Amino acid sequence: MTDWTSLINIIYQDEYLVVVDKPSGLLVHPFKEATNERDNLMALLRDKVGKWVYPVHRIDRPVSGIVIFGFSGEVVSKIKEFWGDKTKTQKEYIALARGQILEAGRYDFELSNDKKVRQEAITNFRPLHQFEDTTLVHVTIETGRKHQIRRHFSRRMQCLVGDTAYGKGILNERYRQDYNLHRIFLHAWRLTLPHPITGEVISWTCPLRSELQDVLTAKGLAEFPPIA
């Protein structure tokens, strides 16, 4: 049985909010299709800090990285007032995508939600390092659609390594065998937004999880490329 509590790292905490590094494989909070999930980040974090926490957003279960919670519904409401404003909130990810990506780009084609309604979706990316079979990319999103990054890259045949829903089985299996990677290579790396009470703009960075860094090291990239 996984000791999830030991894998949850608190990045920042004050009297209003807490920012954590979520491990891959853990739900942020239960939802109707997974109501029996006793282990979820919200419940485990509540026990870890000793008070109720309220999620501002979520990242996919197989994805790791930054997630922010408020200690009250009022704090969450204040954050959500500017959560979708790209001039105030920046959400940045690190991913390993199939093939050679040589230039920065933008995916802006619509994605359908669960009700088959097409919605605007904008994903920006730029390459950080090219390997023989893949490219390490820095990703920012201007919208927050379901599986947005994964779907955008997959639709352009640049699926993310380890993505069992939208990826390539042969590529995923090779990375399992050669690099012992049993998860998606997608990590919520940095989050920047105004503090909901003080208004101060804060930027939190979450280092790559060891299983992701180990892949890069094995492929010859000993140091993570600098990102402005």
Disulfide bonds with the S-S distance in Angstrom:
none
